[in-house]
């Protein structure tokens, strides 16, 4: 990491990186887990597909089948979470408009945007201990910050197959 988006060459310089790493033991009946997140950035729209490309990842160790270098949060094209992600849809002129930016600090200028709530799922073996590291950083610069909110971590215990993936979270 950082991971380039196809046709959008990034930068290898990472700045202002921060992470939260959790060591977790799954319940014996768990087949997976899920969590919700939102990604906000001041890099939209000026820096889409440029070397200034802040990113958020959820890095799991041991890496589950279907992860990309251990990362379980990415769009359907395998792109890392950034302003280049297919789910970036909260902004002036975007499908969901700017209402979800209100009160976040990303509503002070007209040059910020976000994803809506997204949900990542990943498989786990019941009783397994694993680490999950939520990380975010500036790529290529030390300005125009981004933020990720993480919420609603839950175990999946339905006995079915759980695959790695990120989808738009449907409000309850």
C-alpha positions as a Markdown table, in Angstrom:
| # | Residue | x | y | z |
|---|---|---|---|---|
| 1 | Unk | 0.0 | 0.0 | 0.0 |
| 2 | Unk | -0.8 | 2.6 | -1.2 |
| 3 | Unk | -2.5 | 0.7 | -4.0 |
| 4 | Unk | -2.9 | 2.4 | -7.4 |
| 5 | Unk | -6.3 | 2.5 | -9.2 |
| 6 | Unk | -6.1 | 1.2 | -12.8 |
| 7 | Unk | -5.4 | 4.1 | -15.2 |
| 8 | Unk | -4.8 | 6.5 | -12.2 |
| 9 | Unk | -1.1 | 6.3 | -11.2 |
| 10 | Unk | -0.7 | 7.3 | -7.6 |
| 11 | Unk | 2.2 | 8.2 | -5.5 |
| 12 | Unk | 4.2 | 6.0 | -3.1 |
| 13 | Unk | 4.7 | 8.7 | -0.5 |
| 14 | Unk | 2.5 | 8.2 | 2.6 |
| 15 | Unk | 2.0 | 10.9 | 5.1 |
| 16 | Unk | -0.1 | 11.4 | 8.3 |
| 17 | Unk | -0.8 | 7.7 | 8.5 |
| 18 | Unk | -2.7 | 6.4 | 11.5 |
| 19 | Unk | -4.2 | 3.0 | 12.4 |
| 20 | Unk | -6.2 | 1.2 | 15.0 |
| 21 | Unk | -5.3 | -2.5 | 15.3 |
| 22 | Unk | -7.6 | -4.9 | 17.1 |
| 23 | Unk | -6.8 | -8.5 | 18.2 |
| 24 | Unk | -10.1 | -10.4 | 18.1 |
| 25 | Unk | -11.2 | -14.0 | 18.8 |
| 26 | Unk | -14.4 | -15.0 | 16.9 |
| 27 | Unk | -17.2 | -16.9 | 18.6 |
| 28 | Unk | -17.1 | -20.6 | 17.9 |
| 29 | Unk | -20.2 | -20.5 | 15.8 |
| 30 | Unk | -19.1 | -17.5 | 13.6 |
| 31 | Unk | -18.6 | -17.9 | 9.9 |
| 32 | Unk | -17.8 | -14.3 | 9.2 |
| 33 | Unk | -18.1 | -10.7 | 10.4 |
| 34 | Unk | -19.2 | -7.4 | 9.0 |
| 35 | Unk | -18.7 | -3.7 | 9.7 |
| 36 | Unk | -20.0 | -0.4 | 8.3 |
| 37 | Unk | -17.9 | 2.6 | 7.3 |
| 38 | Unk | -18.0 | 5.9 | 5.6 |
| 39 | Unk | -15.0 | 7.7 | 3.9 |
| 40 | Unk | -14.9 | 11.5 | 3.7 |
| 41 | Unk | -12.3 | 13.5 | 1.8 |
| 42 | Unk | -11.4 | 17.1 | 0.9 |
| 43 | Unk | -9.6 | 15.6 | -2.2 |
| 44 | Unk | -12.9 | 15.6 | -4.2 |
| 45 | Unk | -13.3 | 16.5 | -7.0 |
| 46 | Unk | -10.0 | 18.3 | -7.7 |
| 47 | Unk | -7.7 | 15.3 | -7.0 |
| 48 | Unk | -9.7 | 12.4 | -8.5 |
| 49 | Unk | -7.3 | 10.1 | -10.4 |
| 50 | Unk | -4.2 | 12.0 | -9.4 |
| 51 | Unk | -1.1 | 11.2 | -7.3 |
| 52 | Unk | -2.9 | 12.8 | -4.3 |
| 53 | Unk | -5.1 | 9.9 | -3.3 |
| 54 | Unk | -5.8 | 9.4 | 0.4 |
| 55 | Unk | -6.8 | 5.8 | 1.2 |
| 56 | Unk | -8.5 | 3.8 | 3.9 |
| 57 | Unk | -8.0 | 0.0 | 4.3 |
| 58 | Unk | -9.1 | -2.7 | 6.7 |
| 59 | Unk | -6.1 | -5.0 | 6.8 |
| 60 | Unk | -6.7 | -8.5 | 8.2 |
| 61 | Unk | -4.1 | -11.0 | 9.4 |
| 62 | Unk | -4.2 | -13.8 | 8.7 |
| 63 | Unk | -5.6 | -12.6 | 5.3 |
| 64 | Unk | -8.9 | -14.2 | 4.4 |
| 65 | Unk | -9.5 | -15.7 | 1.0 |
| 66 | Unk | -10.6 | -13.0 | -1.4 |
| 67 | Unk | -8.8 | -10.1 | 0.3 |
| 68 | Unk | -6.3 | -8.0 | -1.6 |
| 69 | Unk | -3.0 | -8.1 | 0.2 |
| 70 | Unk | -5.0 | -8.7 | 3.3 |
| 71 | Unk | -7.3 | -5.7 | 2.7 |
| 72 | Unk | -11.0 | -6.5 | 2.9 |
| 73 | Unk | -12.5 | -3.1 | 2.1 |
| 74 | Unk | -12.6 | -2.2 | -1.6 |
| 75 | Unk | -15.1 | -1.7 | -4.4 |
| 76 | Unk | -16.4 | -4.3 | -6.9 |
| 77 | Unk | -13.4 | -3.5 | -9.2 |
| 78 | Unk | -10.9 | -4.2 | -6.4 |
| 79 | Unk | -10.1 | -0.4 | -6.0 |
| 80 | Unk | -9.0 | 0.7 | -2.6 |
| 81 | Unk | -11.2 | 3.1 | -0.6 |
| 82 | Unk | -10.4 | 6.6 | -1.9 |
| 83 | Unk | -12.0 | 9.4 | -3.9 |
| 84 | Unk | -11.6 | 7.0 | -6.9 |
| 85 | Unk | -13.9 | 4.3 | -5.4 |
| 86 | Unk | -17.1 | 3.5 | -7.3 |
| 87 | Unk | -19.1 | 4.1 | -4.1 |
| 88 | Unk | -18.0 | 7.8 | -3.8 |
| 89 | Unk | -21.5 | 9.3 | -4.2 |
| 90 | Unk | -22.0 | 12.1 | -1.5 |
| 91 | Unk | -21.0 | 15.5 | -2.9 |
| 92 | Unk | -22.3 | 18.5 | -4.9 |
| 93 | Unk | -23.5 | 16.9 | -8.1 |
| 94 | Unk | -23.4 | 13.4 | -6.9 |
| 95 | Unk | -26.3 | 10.9 | -6.7 |
| 96 | Unk | -26.9 | 11.5 | -2.9 |
| 97 | Unk | -26.2 | 15.2 | -2.8 |
| 98 | Unk | -24.5 | 16.9 | 0.1 |
| 99 | Unk | -26.9 | 16.2 | 3.0 |
| 100 | Unk | -24.7 | 13.5 | 4.5 |
| 101 | Unk | -21.8 | 16.1 | 4.8 |
| 102 | Unk | -23.8 | 18.4 | 7.1 |
| 103 | Unk | -22.2 | 18.9 | 10.5 |
| 104 | Unk | -19.1 | 16.7 | 9.6 |
| 105 | Unk | -16.6 | 19.5 | 8.9 |
| 106 | Unk | -16.6 | 18.4 | 5.3 |
| 107 | Unk | -19.4 | 20.8 | 4.6 |
| 108 | Unk | -17.4 | 24.0 | 5.1 |
| 109 | Unk | -16.3 | 24.2 | 1.4 |
| 110 | Unk | -17.8 | 23.1 | -1.8 |
| 111 | Unk | -14.9 | 20.8 | -2.6 |
| 112 | Unk | -15.4 | 17.7 | -0.4 |
| 113 | Unk | -17.3 | 14.5 | -0.6 |
| 114 | Unk | -17.8 | 11.1 | 0.8 |
| 115 | Unk | -19.2 | 7.6 | 0.4 |
| 116 | Unk | -22.5 | 6.7 | 1.8 |
| 117 | Unk | -22.4 | 4.0 | 4.5 |
| 118 | Unk | -20.7 | 0.9 | 3.1 |
| 119 | Unk | -20.6 | -2.5 | 4.6 |
| 120 | Unk | -17.6 | -4.9 | 4.4 |
| 121 | Unk | -18.0 | -8.6 | 5.0 |
| 122 | Unk | -15.3 | -11.2 | 5.5 |
| 123 | Unk | -15.1 | -15.0 | 6.4 |
| 124 | Unk | -13.7 | -16.3 | 9.6 |
| 125 | Unk | -13.3 | -19.7 | 11.2 |
| 126 | Unk | -15.2 | -20.0 | 14.5 |
| 127 | Unk | -12.9 | -19.6 | 17.5 |
| 128 | Unk | -10.1 | -18.1 | 15.4 |
| 129 | Unk | -7.9 | -15.2 | 16.6 |
| 130 | Unk | -7.1 | -12.6 | 14.0 |
| 131 | Unk | -6.0 | -9.0 | 13.8 |
| 132 | Unk | -7.8 | -6.3 | 11.9 |
| 133 | Unk | -6.0 | -3.0 | 11.3 |
| 134 | Unk | -8.1 | 0.0 | 10.2 |
| 135 | Unk | -5.7 | 2.5 | 8.6 |
| 136 | Unk | -5.9 | 5.8 | 6.8 |
| 137 | Unk | -3.3 | 8.1 | 5.3 |
| 138 | Unk | -2.5 | 11.0 | 3.0 |
| 139 | Unk | -0.9 | 9.9 | -0.3 |
| 140 | Unk | 1.4 | 12.3 | -2.1 |
| 141 | Unk | 0.8 | 15.3 | 0.2 |
| 142 | Unk | 0.3 | 16.3 | 3.8 |
| 143 | Unk | -2.8 | 18.4 | 3.2 |
| 144 | Unk | -6.5 | 17.9 | 2.1 |
| 145 | Unk | -7.3 | 15.3 | 4.8 |
| 146 | Unk | -9.7 | 12.4 | 4.7 |
| 147 | Unk | -11.6 | 10.6 | 7.5 |
| 148 | Unk | -13.1 | 7.2 | 8.0 |
| 149 | Unk | -15.9 | 6.4 | 10.4 |
| 150 | Unk | -16.3 | 2.7 | 11.4 |
| 151 | Unk | -19.4 | 1.4 | 13.1 |
| 152 | Unk | -21.7 | -1.7 | 13.6 |
| 153 | Unk | -19.1 | -4.5 | 13.8 |
| 154 | Unk | -21.1 | -7.7 | 14.0 |
| 155 | Unk | -20.5 | -11.5 | 13.8 |
| 156 | Unk | -22.2 | -13.5 | 11.1 |
| 157 | Unk | -23.2 | -16.9 | 12.4 |
| 158 | Unk | -25.6 | -18.2 | 9.9 |
| 159 | Unk | -23.6 | -21.3 | 8.8 |
| 160 | Unk | -23.6 | -20.1 | 5.2 |
| 161 | Unk | -20.7 | -19.0 | 3.1 |
| 162 | Unk | -19.3 | -15.5 | 3.7 |
| 163 | Unk | -17.2 | -13.8 | 1.1 |
| 164 | Unk | -14.9 | -10.8 | 1.2 |
| 165 | Unk | -16.6 | -7.7 | -0.2 |
| 166 | Unk | -17.9 | -4.2 | 0.3 |
| 167 | Unk | -21.4 | -3.1 | -0.7 |
| 168 | Unk | -23.6 | 0.0 | -0.1 |
| 169 | Unk | -25.1 | -0.4 | 3.4 |
| 170 | Unk | -28.9 | -0.3 | 3.3 |
| 171 | Unk | -30.3 | 1.9 | 6.1 |
| 172 | Unk | -32.4 | 0.0 | 8.6 |
